[in-house]
Amino acid sequence: MHVAPDFESLFKNLDIKRSGFDNLKELMDVITKFVSHEELQREQVVGIEVKRIR
């Protein structure tokens, strides 16, 4: 689990392509359809990595 103040900070440490998006702008275009800019400024973000174990 990765906690960051915003998505830009989160994806400085993670490969954004692992999120299913090619770049941060593409990701933010989708996120802002569901979450307001004000809420994004107010809240932290959490990135959860899942690793498949065979």
CHARMM internal coordinates of N, CA and C (Angstrom, degrees):
IC EDIT
DIST 1 N 1 CA 1.4366
DIST 1 CA 1 C 1.5285
ANGL 1 N 1 CA 1 C 107.47
DIST 1 C 2 N 1.3329
ANGL 1 CA 1 C 2 N 114.92
DIHE 1 N 1 CA 1 C 2 N 138.93
DIST 2 N 2 CA 1.4595
ANGL 1 C 2 N 2 CA 121.91
DIHE 1 CA 1 C 2 N 2 CA -178.76
DIST 2 CA 2 C 1.5317
ANGL 2 N 2 CA 2 C 108.26
DIHE 1 C 2 N 2 CA 2 C -126.48
DIST 2 C 3 N 1.3203
ANGL 2 CA 2 C 3 N 117.52
DIHE 2 N 2 CA 2 C 3 N 125.52
DIST 3 N 3 CA 1.4652
ANGL 2 C 3 N 3 CA 122.43
DIHE 2 CA 2 C 3 N 3 CA 177.94
DIST 3 CA 3 C 1.5241
ANGL 3 N 3 CA 3 C 107.60
DIHE 2 C 3 N 3 CA 3 C -110.93
DIST 3 C 4 N 1.3331
ANGL 3 CA 3 C 4 N 115.83
DIHE 3 N 3 CA 3 C 4 N 134.43
DIST 4 N 4 CA 1.4612
ANGL 3 C 4 N 4 CA 120.58
DIHE 3 CA 3 C 4 N 4 CA -179.59
DIST 4 CA 4 C 1.5255
ANGL 4 N 4 CA 4 C 109.32
DIHE 3 C 4 N 4 CA 4 C -144.28
DIST 4 C 5 N 1.3209
ANGL 4 CA 4 C 5 N 116.92
DIHE 4 N 4 CA 4 C 5 N 159.25
DIST 5 N 5 CA 1.4633
ANGL 4 C 5 N 5 CA 119.36
DIHE 4 CA 4 C 5 N 5 CA -179.97
DIST 5 CA 5 C 1.5233
ANGL 5 N 5 CA 5 C 113.12
DIHE 4 C 5 N 5 CA 5 C -70.31
DIST 5 C 6 N 1.3528
ANGL 5 CA 5 C 6 N 117.35
DIHE 5 N 5 CA 5 C 6 N -23.81
DIST 6 N 6 CA 1.4653
ANGL 5 C 6 N 6 CA 120.73
DIHE 5 CA 5 C 6 N 6 CA 179.74
DIST 6 CA 6 C 1.5277
ANGL 6 N 6 CA 6 C 109.10
DIHE 5 C 6 N 6 CA 6 C -160.22
DIST 6 C 7 N 1.3332
ANGL 6 CA 6 C 7 N 115.82
DIHE 6 N 6 CA 6 C 7 N 171.98
DIST 7 N 7 CA 1.4659
ANGL 6 C 7 N 7 CA 119.80
DIHE 6 CA 6 C 7 N 7 CA -177.17
DIST 7 CA 7 C 1.5155
ANGL 7 N 7 CA 7 C 112.44
DIHE 6 C 7 N 7 CA 7 C -66.43
DIST 7 C 8 N 1.3187
ANGL 7 CA 7 C 8 N 117.37
DIHE 7 N 7 CA 7 C 8 N -35.72
DIST 8 N 8 CA 1.4596
ANGL 7 C 8 N 8 CA 119.76
DIHE 7 CA 7 C 8 N 8 CA 178.89
DIST 8 CA 8 C 1.5266
ANGL 8 N 8 CA 8 C 110.71
DIHE 7 C 8 N 8 CA 8 C -60.47
DIST 8 C 9 N 1.3149
ANGL 8 CA 8 C 9 N 116.73
DIHE 8 N 8 CA 8 C 9 N -44.89
DIST 9 N 9 CA 1.4675
ANGL 8 C 9 N 9 CA 120.80
DIHE 8 CA 8 C 9 N 9 CA 178.32
DIST 9 CA 9 C 1.5257
ANGL 9 N 9 CA 9 C 111.08
DIHE 8 C 9 N 9 CA 9 C -65.75
DIST 9 C 10 N 1.3141
ANGL 9 CA 9 C 10 N 116.26
DIHE 9 N 9 CA 9 C 10 N -39.52
DIST 10 N 10 CA 1.4674
ANGL 9 C 10 N 10 CA 120.54
DIHE 9 CA 9 C 10 N 10 CA -179.73
DIST 10 CA 10 C 1.5226
ANGL 10 N 10 CA 10 C 110.75
DIHE 9 C 10 N 10 CA 10 C -59.69
DIST 10 C 11 N 1.3394
ANGL 10 CA 10 C 11 N 116.36
DIHE 10 N 10 CA 10 C 11 N -45.85
DIST 11 N 11 CA 1.4616
ANGL 10 C 11 N 11 CA 118.83
DIHE 10 CA 10 C 11 N 11 CA -175.07
DIST 11 CA 11 C 1.5163
ANGL 11 N 11 CA 11 C 114.07
DIHE 10 C 11 N 11 CA 11 C -86.98
DIST 11 C 12 N 1.3248
ANGL 11 CA 11 C 12 N 118.20
DIHE 11 N 11 CA 11 C 12 N 4.83
DIST 12 N 12 CA 1.4631
ANGL 11 C 12 N 12 CA 120.51
DIHE 11 CA 11 C 12 N 12 CA 167.82
DIST 12 CA 12 C 1.5200
ANGL 12 N 12 CA 12 C 109.02
DIHE 11 C 12 N 12 CA 12 C -72.10
DIST 12 C 13 N 1.3425
ANGL 12 CA 12 C 13 N 116.43
DIHE 12 N 12 CA 12 C 13 N -27.57
DIST 13 N 13 CA 1.4614
ANGL 12 C 13 N 13 CA 121.46
DIHE 12 CA 12 C 13 N 13 CA -177.56
DIST 13 CA 13 C 1.5229
ANGL 13 N 13 CA 13 C 113.41
DIHE 12 C 13 N 13 CA 13 C -103.01
DIST 13 C 14 N 1.3196
ANGL 13 CA 13 C 14 N 117.35
DIHE 13 N 13 CA 13 C 14 N -11.74
DIST 14 N 14 CA 1.4617
ANGL 13 C 14 N 14 CA 121.51
DIHE 13 CA 13 C 14 N 14 CA -178.02
DIST 14 CA 14 C 1.5229
ANGL 14 N 14 CA 14 C 110.12
DIHE 13 C 14 N 14 CA 14 C -124.07
DIST 14 C 15 N 1.3087
ANGL 14 CA 14 C 15 N 116.74
DIHE 14 N 14 CA 14 C 15 N 152.08
DIST 15 N 15 CA 1.4621
ANGL 14 C 15 N 15 CA 121.64
DIHE 14 CA 14 C 15 N 15 CA 175.81
DIST 15 CA 15 C 1.5257
ANGL 15 N 15 CA 15 C 108.40
DIHE 14 C 15 N 15 CA 15 C -75.63
DIST 15 C 16 N 1.3123
ANGL 15 CA 15 C 16 N 117.21
DIHE 15 N 15 CA 15 C 16 N 114.90
DIST 16 N 16 CA 1.4627
ANGL 15 C 16 N 16 CA 121.22
DIHE 15 CA 15 C 16 N 16 CA -175.70
DIST 16 CA 16 C 1.5303
ANGL 16 N 16 CA 16 C 111.65
DIHE 15 C 16 N 16 CA 16 C -61.53
DIST 16 C 17 N 1.3152
ANGL 16 CA 16 C 17 N 118.23
DIHE 16 N 16 CA 16 C 17 N -27.81
DIST 17 N 17 CA 1.4640
ANGL 16 C 17 N 17 CA 120.62
DIHE 16 CA 16 C 17 N 17 CA 179.76
DIST 17 CA 17 C 1.5314
ANGL 17 N 17 CA 17 C 111.66
DIHE 16 C 17 N 17 CA 17 C -63.52
DIST 17 C 18 N 1.3256
ANGL 17 CA 17 C 18 N 116.69
DIHE 17 N 17 CA 17 C 18 N -22.95
DIST 18 N 18 CA 1.4643
ANGL 17 C 18 N 18 CA 119.58
DIHE 17 CA 17 C 18 N 18 CA 177.01
DIST 18 CA 18 C 1.5204
ANGL 18 N 18 CA 18 C 111.09
DIHE 17 C 18 N 18 CA 18 C -71.22
DIST 18 C 19 N 1.3419
ANGL 18 CA 18 C 19 N 117.31
DIHE 18 N 18 CA 18 C 19 N -14.89
DIST 19 N 19 CA 1.4612
ANGL 18 C 19 N 19 CA 121.23
DIHE 18 CA 18 C 19 N 19 CA 177.44
DIST 19 CA 19 C 1.5248
ANGL 19 N 19 CA 19 C 111.33
DIHE 18 C 19 N 19 CA 19 C -83.99
DIST 19 C 20 N 1.3327
ANGL 19 CA 19 C 20 N 116.44
DIHE 19 N 19 CA 19 C 20 N -9.81
DIST 20 N 20 CA 1.4600
ANGL 19 C 20 N 20 CA 120.40
DIHE 19 CA 19 C 20 N 20 CA -177.81
DIST 20 CA 20 C 1.5132
ANGL 20 N 20 CA 20 C 113.31
DIHE 19 C 20 N 20 CA 20 C 97.05
DIST 20 C 21 N 1.3301
ANGL 20 CA 20 C 21 N 117.83
DIHE 20 N 20 CA 20 C 21 N 1.49
DIST 21 N 21 CA 1.4617
ANGL 20 C 21 N 21 CA 122.77
DIHE 20 CA 20 C 21 N 21 CA 179.76
DIST 21 CA 21 C 1.5191
ANGL 21 N 21 CA 21 C 109.15
DIHE 20 C 21 N 21 CA 21 C -116.17
DIST 21 C 22 N 1.3444
ANGL 21 CA 21 C 22 N 115.29
DIHE 21 N 21 CA 21 C 22 N 155.04
DIST 22 N 22 CA 1.4630
ANGL 21 C 22 N 22 CA 119.78
DIHE 21 CA 21 C 22 N 22 CA -179.39
DIST 22 CA 22 C 1.5173
ANGL 22 N 22 CA 22 C 113.38
DIHE 21 C 22 N 22 CA 22 C -84.34
DIST 22 C 23 N 1.3444
ANGL 22 CA 22 C 23 N 116.79
DIHE 22 N 22 CA 22 C 23 N -27.10
DIST 23 N 23 CA 1.4621
ANGL 22 C 23 N 23 CA 119.27
DIHE 22 CA 22 C 23 N 23 CA -178.20
DIST 23 CA 23 C 1.5262
ANGL 23 N 23 CA 23 C 109.60
DIHE 22 C 23 N 23 CA 23 C -156.25
DIST 23 C 24 N 1.3135
ANGL 23 CA 23 C 24 N 115.33
DIHE 23 N 23 CA 23 C 24 N 169.56
DIST 24 N 24 CA 1.4651
ANGL 23 C 24 N 24 CA 121.47
DIHE 23 CA 23 C 24 N 24 CA -175.94
DIST 24 CA 24 C 1.5215
ANGL 24 N 24 CA 24 C 111.95
DIHE 23 C 24 N 24 CA 24 C -65.57
DIST 24 C 25 N 1.3220
ANGL 24 CA 24 C 25 N 118.42
DIHE 24 N 24 CA 24 C 25 N -37.22
DIST 25 N 25 CA 1.4642
ANGL 24 C 25 N 25 CA 120.89
DIHE 24 CA 24 C 25 N 25 CA 179.94
DIST 25 CA 25 C 1.5255
ANGL 25 N 25 CA 25 C 110.77
DIHE 24 C 25 N 25 CA 25 C -62.12
DIST 25 C 26 N 1.3126
ANGL 25 CA 25 C 26 N 116.61
DIHE 25 N 25 CA 25 C 26 N -44.14
DIST 26 N 26 CA 1.4700
ANGL 25 C 26 N 26 CA 121.44
DIHE 25 CA 25 C 26 N 26 CA 178.98
DIST 26 CA 26 C 1.5333
ANGL 26 N 26 CA 26 C 110.10
DIHE 25 C 26 N 26 CA 26 C -60.29
DIST 26 C 27 N 1.3138
ANGL 26 CA 26 C 27 N 116.80
DIHE 26 N 26 CA 26 C 27 N -45.01
DIST 27 N 27 CA 1.4624
ANGL 26 C 27 N 27 CA 121.73
DIHE 26 CA 26 C 27 N 27 CA 178.30
DIST 27 CA 27 C 1.5226
ANGL 27 N 27 CA 27 C 111.05
DIHE 26 C 27 N 27 CA 27 C -61.15
DIST 27 C 28 N 1.3356
ANGL 27 CA 27 C 28 N 116.85
DIHE 27 N 27 CA 27 C 28 N -47.32
DIST 28 N 28 CA 1.4587
ANGL 27 C 28 N 28 CA 120.93
DIHE 27 CA 27 C 28 N 28 CA -177.54
DIST 28 CA 28 C 1.5206
ANGL 28 N 28 CA 28 C 111.88
DIHE 27 C 28 N 28 CA 28 C -66.62
DIST 28 C 29 N 1.3277
ANGL 28 CA 28 C 29 N 118.52
DIHE 28 N 28 CA 28 C 29 N -32.86
DIST 29 N 29 CA 1.4662
ANGL 28 C 29 N 29 CA 121.15
DIHE 28 CA 28 C 29 N 29 CA 176.17
DIST 29 CA 29 C 1.5244
ANGL 29 N 29 CA 29 C 110.84
DIHE 28 C 29 N 29 CA 29 C -60.21
DIST 29 C 30 N 1.3140
ANGL 29 CA 29 C 30 N 117.16
DIHE 29 N 29 CA 29 C 30 N -39.05
DIST 30 N 30 CA 1.4674
ANGL 29 C 30 N 30 CA 120.97
DIHE 29 CA 29 C 30 N 30 CA 178.93
DIST 30 CA 30 C 1.5273
ANGL 30 N 30 CA 30 C 110.58
DIHE 29 C 30 N 30 CA 30 C -74.73
DIST 30 C 31 N 1.3151
ANGL 30 CA 30 C 31 N 117.56
DIHE 30 N 30 CA 30 C 31 N -46.04
DIST 31 N 31 CA 1.4638
ANGL 30 C 31 N 31 CA 121.20
DIHE 30 CA 30 C 31 N 31 CA -177.08
DIST 31 CA 31 C 1.5195
ANGL 31 N 31 CA 31 C 111.75
DIHE 30 C 31 N 31 CA 31 C -60.66
DIST 31 C 32 N 1.3290
ANGL 31 CA 31 C 32 N 117.14
DIHE 31 N 31 CA 31 C 32 N -41.28
DIST 32 N 32 CA 1.4641
ANGL 31 C 32 N 32 CA 119.63
DIHE 31 CA 31 C 32 N 32 CA -176.75
DIST 32 CA 32 C 1.5252
ANGL 32 N 32 CA 32 C 113.11
DIHE 31 C 32 N 32 CA 32 C -72.44
DIST 32 C 33 N 1.3143
ANGL 32 CA 32 C 33 N 117.50
DIHE 32 N 32 CA 32 C 33 N -5.68
DIST 33 N 33 CA 1.4669
ANGL 32 C 33 N 33 CA 120.20
DIHE 32 CA 32 C 33 N 33 CA 170.61
DIST 33 CA 33 C 1.5258
ANGL 33 N 33 CA 33 C 110.28
DIHE 32 C 33 N 33 CA 33 C -73.96
DIST 33 C 34 N 1.3245
ANGL 33 CA 33 C 34 N 117.20
DIHE 33 N 33 CA 33 C 34 N -22.58
DIST 34 N 34 CA 1.4604
ANGL 33 C 34 N 34 CA 122.64
DIHE 33 CA 33 C 34 N 34 CA -175.14
DIST 34 CA 34 C 1.5288
ANGL 34 N 34 CA 34 C 113.71
DIHE 33 C 34 N 34 CA 34 C -113.84
DIST 34 C 35 N 1.3334
ANGL 34 CA 34 C 35 N 116.76
DIHE 34 N 34 CA 34 C 35 N -25.84
DIST 35 N 35 CA 1.4610
ANGL 34 C 35 N 35 CA 122.08
DIHE 34 CA 34 C 35 N 35 CA -175.21
DIST 35 CA 35 C 1.5245
ANGL 35 N 35 CA 35 C 108.27
DIHE 34 C 35 N 35 CA 35 C -128.51
DIST 35 C 36 N 1.3184
ANGL 35 CA 35 C 36 N 117.10
DIHE 35 N 35 CA 35 C 36 N 133.20
DIST 36 N 36 CA 1.4696
ANGL 35 C 36 N 36 CA 120.59
DIHE 35 CA 35 C 36 N 36 CA -178.90
DIST 36 CA 36 C 1.5336
ANGL 36 N 36 CA 36 C 111.19
DIHE 35 C 36 N 36 CA 36 C -72.32
DIST 36 C 37 N 1.3277
ANGL 36 CA 36 C 37 N 114.95
DIHE 36 N 36 CA 36 C 37 N 157.76
DIST 37 N 37 CA 1.4704
ANGL 36 C 37 N 37 CA 120.28
DIHE 36 CA 36 C 37 N 37 CA 176.68
DIST 37 CA 37 C 1.5265
ANGL 37 N 37 CA 37 C 110.30
DIHE 36 C 37 N 37 CA 37 C -60.92
DIST 37 C 38 N 1.3291
ANGL 37 CA 37 C 38 N 116.40
DIHE 37 N 37 CA 37 C 38 N -36.75
DIST 38 N 38 CA 1.4660
ANGL 37 C 38 N 38 CA 120.43
DIHE 37 CA 37 C 38 N 38 CA 179.69
DIST 38 CA 38 C 1.5261
ANGL 38 N 38 CA 38 C 110.97
DIHE 37 C 38 N 38 CA 38 C -63.27
DIST 38 C 39 N 1.3188
ANGL 38 CA 38 C 39 N 115.68
DIHE 38 N 38 CA 38 C 39 N -43.15
DIST 39 N 39 CA 1.4693
ANGL 38 C 39 N 39 CA 119.41
DIHE 38 CA 38 C 39 N 39 CA 179.35
DIST 39 CA 39 C 1.5268
ANGL 39 N 39 CA 39 C 110.69
DIHE 38 C 39 N 39 CA 39 C -66.36
DIST 39 C 40 N 1.3070
ANGL 39 CA 39 C 40 N 117.35
DIHE 39 N 39 CA 39 C 40 N -37.43
DIST 40 N 40 CA 1.4625
ANGL 39 C 40 N 40 CA 120.57
DIHE 39 CA 39 C 40 N 40 CA 177.93
DIST 40 CA 40 C 1.5271
ANGL 40 N 40 CA 40 C 111.21
DIHE 39 C 40 N 40 CA 40 C -64.21
DIST 40 C 41 N 1.3211
ANGL 40 CA 40 C 41 N 117.82
DIHE 40 N 40 CA 40 C 41 N -33.43
DIST 41 N 41 CA 1.4527
ANGL 40 C 41 N 41 CA 121.70
DIHE 40 CA 40 C 41 N 41 CA 177.76
DIST 41 CA 41 C 1.5242
ANGL 41 N 41 CA 41 C 111.85
DIHE 40 C 41 N 41 CA 41 C -71.16
DIST 41 C 42 N 1.3092
ANGL 41 CA 41 C 42 N 115.88
DIHE 41 N 41 CA 41 C 42 N -30.86
DIST 42 N 42 CA 1.4627
ANGL 41 C 42 N 42 CA 122.71
DIHE 41 CA 41 C 42 N 42 CA -172.80
DIST 42 CA 42 C 1.5275
ANGL 42 N 42 CA 42 C 112.93
DIHE 41 C 42 N 42 CA 42 C -86.81
DIST 42 C 43 N 1.3166
ANGL 42 CA 42 C 43 N 118.05
DIHE 42 N 42 CA 42 C 43 N -29.64
DIST 43 N 43 CA 1.4658
ANGL 42 C 43 N 43 CA 122.15
DIHE 42 CA 42 C 43 N 43 CA -171.86
DIST 43 CA 43 C 1.5235
ANGL 43 N 43 CA 43 C 112.16
DIHE 42 C 43 N 43 CA 43 C -110.76
DIST 43 C 44 N 1.3217
ANGL 43 CA 43 C 44 N 115.41
DIHE 43 N 43 CA 43 C 44 N 153.80
DIST 44 N 44 CA 1.4606
ANGL 43 C 44 N 44 CA 120.83
DIHE 43 CA 43 C 44 N 44 CA 172.10
DIST 44 CA 44 C 1.5251
ANGL 44 N 44 CA 44 C 108.57
DIHE 43 C 44 N 44 CA 44 C -83.57
DIST 44 C 45 N 1.3196
ANGL 44 CA 44 C 45 N 115.88
DIHE 44 N 44 CA 44 C 45 N 168.02
DIST 45 N 45 CA 1.4600
ANGL 44 C 45 N 45 CA 120.71
DIHE 44 CA 44 C 45 N 45 CA 176.67
DIST 45 CA 45 C 1.5234
ANGL 45 N 45 CA 45 C 109.47
DIHE 44 C 45 N 45 CA 45 C -118.02
DIST 45 C 46 N 1.3101
ANGL 45 CA 45 C 46 N 115.01
DIHE 45 N 45 CA 45 C 46 N 152.66
DIST 46 N 46 CA 1.4579
ANGL 45 C 46 N 46 CA 121.40
DIHE 45 CA 45 C 46 N 46 CA 179.20
DIST 46 CA 46 C 1.5201
ANGL 46 N 46 CA 46 C 108.01
DIHE 45 C 46 N 46 CA 46 C -125.53
DIST 46 C 47 N 1.3116
ANGL 46 CA 46 C 47 N 115.92
DIHE 46 N 46 CA 46 C 47 N 127.20
DIST 47 N 47 CA 1.4563
ANGL 46 C 47 N 47 CA 121.70
DIHE 46 CA 46 C 47 N 47 CA 174.25
DIST 47 CA 47 C 1.5162
ANGL 47 N 47 CA 47 C 108.15
DIHE 46 C 47 N 47 CA 47 C -107.12
DIST 47 C 48 N 1.3141
ANGL 47 CA 47 C 48 N 116.21
DIHE 47 N 47 CA 47 C 48 N 128.74
DIST 48 N 48 CA 1.4590
ANGL 47 C 48 N 48 CA 120.56
DIHE 47 CA 47 C 48 N 48 CA -178.83
DIST 48 CA 48 C 1.5310
ANGL 48 N 48 CA 48 C 107.90
DIHE 47 C 48 N 48 CA 48 C -115.24
DIST 48 C 49 N 1.3133
ANGL 48 CA 48 C 49 N 115.50
DIHE 48 N 48 CA 48 C 49 N 120.17
DIST 49 N 49 CA 1.4635
ANGL 48 C 49 N 49 CA 120.91
DIHE 48 CA 48 C 49 N 49 CA 176.42
DIST 49 CA 49 C 1.5169
ANGL 49 N 49 CA 49 C 109.03
DIHE 48 C 49 N 49 CA 49 C -95.75
DIST 49 C 50 N 1.2986
ANGL 49 CA 49 C 50 N 115.01
DIHE 49 N 49 CA 49 C 50 N 137.71
DIST 50 N 50 CA 1.4585
ANGL 49 C 50 N 50 CA 120.33
DIHE 49 CA 49 C 50 N 50 CA 178.15
DIST 50 CA 50 C 1.5220
ANGL 50 N 50 CA 50 C 106.85
DIHE 49 C 50 N 50 CA 50 C -118.29
DIST 50 C 51 N 1.3006
ANGL 50 CA 50 C 51 N 115.39
DIHE 50 N 50 CA 50 C 51 N 130.54
DIST 51 N 51 CA 1.4662
ANGL 50 C 51 N 51 CA 120.40
DIHE 50 CA 50 C 51 N 51 CA 179.37
DIST 51 CA 51 C 1.5178
ANGL 51 N 51 CA 51 C 108.56
DIHE 50 C 51 N 51 CA 51 C -114.72
DIST 51 C 52 N 1.3156
ANGL 51 CA 51 C 52 N 114.23
DIHE 51 N 51 CA 51 C 52 N 125.54
DIST 52 N 52 CA 1.4618
ANGL 51 C 52 N 52 CA 119.37
DIHE 51 CA 51 C 52 N 52 CA 179.51
DIST 52 CA 52 C 1.5350
ANGL 52 N 52 CA 52 C 109.10
DIHE 51 C 52 N 52 CA 52 C -78.09
DIST 52 C 53 N 1.3167
ANGL 52 CA 52 C 53 N 114.65
DIHE 52 N 52 CA 52 C 53 N 130.17
DIST 53 N 53 CA 1.4621
ANGL 52 C 53 N 53 CA 121.16
DIHE 52 CA 52 C 53 N 53 CA 178.47
DIST 53 CA 53 C 1.5173
ANGL 53 N 53 CA 53 C 107.69
DIHE 52 C 53 N 53 CA 53 C -110.77
DIST 53 C 54 N 1.2856
ANGL 53 CA 53 C 54 N 116.37
DIHE 53 N 53 CA 53 C 54 N 127.72
DIST 54 N 54 CA 1.4738
ANGL 53 C 54 N 54 CA 120.08
DIHE 53 CA 53 C 54 N 54 CA -178.98
DIST 54 CA 54 C 1.4841
ANGL 54 N 54 CA 54 C 111.45
DIHE 53 C 54 N 54 CA 54 C -91.60
END
COOR INIT
IC SEED 1 N 1 CA 1 C
IC BUILD
